[in-house]
Amino acid sequence: MTDISKAGTFTLGDRTVRRMGYGAMQLAGPGVFGPPRDRQAAVAVLRAAVDAGVNHIDTSDFYGPHVTNQIIREALHPYGDDLTIVTKIGARRDGTGAWLPAMSPAELTRAVHDNLRNLGLKALDVVNLRIMGAADGHGPAEGSIAEQLGTVVELQAQGLIRHIGLSTVTPTQIAEARGMAEIVCVQNLYNVAHQEDDAMVTDLAEAGIAYVPYFPLGGFTPLQSDALSEVAAELGATPMQVALAWLLQRSPNLLLIPGTSSVGHLRENLAAADLALPPEAVARLDRIGVRRPDFKL
């Protein structure tokens, strides 16, 4: 049986979590919209994750919307003292499932209360402010986030939020945010194929701030996927396990949140904690992505 404690722990504010966590996004229906095909299977995945030692679950009330948080509550409430639930605000869904910005003070406030209600909590452990800045609504884009973060800080002062994180942000925005509040984590796109945040990962590690990469297999070209698959075949592992193991070995502040709606796939993902990549494999994987010139170890 996999022992995910081998991957170590890191801190989120005053919480200590295991570095192998679980992302709940795939518990909603297709396109992260609507109910799942099998609600009881979704409940079973969450319970299996916690039974395996996962104590860090990433979610949002705009997954579904509302569906994922309601399933988490059904599966795990009342929550164990060791469990840390991290949610995010800053987006909404329209009737077709499109992802739209929702960053006005009223929208952010409503999102916090929606998360509280659907999760069955009086205060949220960690709330990531998701910045929908890029033209496509996905990647980060420069611009002040002081107004939006100010609303989150006010909600924290009201006792509704314990800790604040950021999602899809630039180094400049992180610096601005750290001047306004304690930031406990940053959630950006980062994986073997997309290593552009290398310097950020290292800088945050030095500051004791967690980095939570999303889409561990997102944005690969066919050539990059082939290279990852070759290493995986040589190691007798799946490409996903190798990609996760690479992240675990990259830096101690990386917290992983692979998502799945299958108990079997969950166990495969968690088994990445047992996979030690030899230096030669790490070097080959490093070459899949493009590192920034200012990268440092």
Secondary structure, 3 states (H helix, E strand, C coil): CCCHHHHCEEEECCEEEECECEECHHHCCHHHECCCCCHHHHHHHHHHHHHCCCCEEECCCCCECCHHHHHHHHHHCCCCCCCEEEEEECEEECCCCCEEECCCHHHHHHHHHHHHHHHCCCCEEEEEEECCCCCCCCCCCCCCCHHHHHHHHHHHHCCCEEEEEEECCCHHHHHHHHCCCCEEEEEEECCCCCCCCHHHHHHHHHHCCEEEEECCCCCCCHHHHHHHHHHHHHHCCCHHHHHHHHHHHHCCCECECCCCCCHHHHHHHHHHHHCCCCHHHHHHHHCCCCCCCCCCC
